[in-house]
Amino acid sequence: MERMNWDQICERDEFRGRWVALDDCRYDEDSGRAVEGSVVDADDDLVELCSRIQQSDYTNCAILFCAEDGSQQLAQRARSSEPDEDEDPFPNTAH
């Protein structure tokens, strides 16, 4: 496992546009977003990534989407109702 900060993760082609699982994260105090961690897995398919993580020994991973522009989005459980159009589908939530 290679420990990297978010900028380093976004610079690597194998992570851009993919879901990334980070273990042993360090979080930004203001935003609550993961800013550093050990990359344990990555996948284009969130369901596949979550399945592998659930079957692994990693029990406390943050799973983030590494957008092409370097921004991140959190994976979150599906909601029981449809979100409003203006509502952020990836609010800053606990992991």
N, C-alpha and C positions, 0 to 999 in steps of 0.2 A: 504494500500500500504506500502510495506516495502522498505526502502531506503537501497541500498547495493552497494558496489563497485564491479568492474568486477570480481575480484578474488573470492569474496563471492558468486556471481551468479554462477560461474563455478564450485564451490564446491558442489552445490546442484544438486542432481540427477534429480529433476523435470525440470531443465533448460538445462542440457547437451544434445547436439544433437538436440536442438529445437530453434525456432525463439522466441526472447524475445522482448517485447515492453517496453521501458523505458520512463518515463516522468520526467520532471524537471532534465535533465541530467547536469552533469559536464563533460567537455571535456578536453582532454590532449592538451595543447597548441601546442606542436610540431607535433603530428600526426593528430589531429582533431578528434580522436576516443573518443567515450563515455567511461568514466572510472568509472562513478557512476550515479545512478539514482533510481527512484522509479519504481519497477517492477509492471506494470499494467496488463499484460497478457502474455501468452506464448502458443505456439502451434507448432506441427510438420509441419503443413501446412501453408506456408506463406500467401497464398490467404485467407484462413479462418481467420487468425490473422488480416490481413489488413482490411478485411470486418468488423470484430468486432470493430476494432479501429476507422474506419470511422464512424460507427454508434454510437460511444461513445462520451463522452464529452472531451476526450483527443484529442487535436488538434495539438500538437507539439511533438509527440513521435519519438524517435529513435528506429528503429527496426533492431535488430542485431541477427546474428546466433551465438549461443554459441557452438562452436565445442567441441568435446570430449577432445581435448588437451588444452582447455582454450582460444584458439584464437577466434577472432571475425571477422565477415564479415558483411558488410552493405547490406541491401536490396536496390535494385535499380530498376528503371523502365526498361522495356525491350528495347533493342536497335532495330533500324530499319534494321541494317545489322548484319551479323554474326561477332563476335569478332575474332581476330587472335588467334591462338592456344596459343601463348606466352603472350597474353594480359591478364591482371588481370581482371576477371569478376566483381570484387568488389573494384573498385578504391576508394580512399578516397574522398568521395563527401559530399556535404551538405545534410542535412536531411530535 
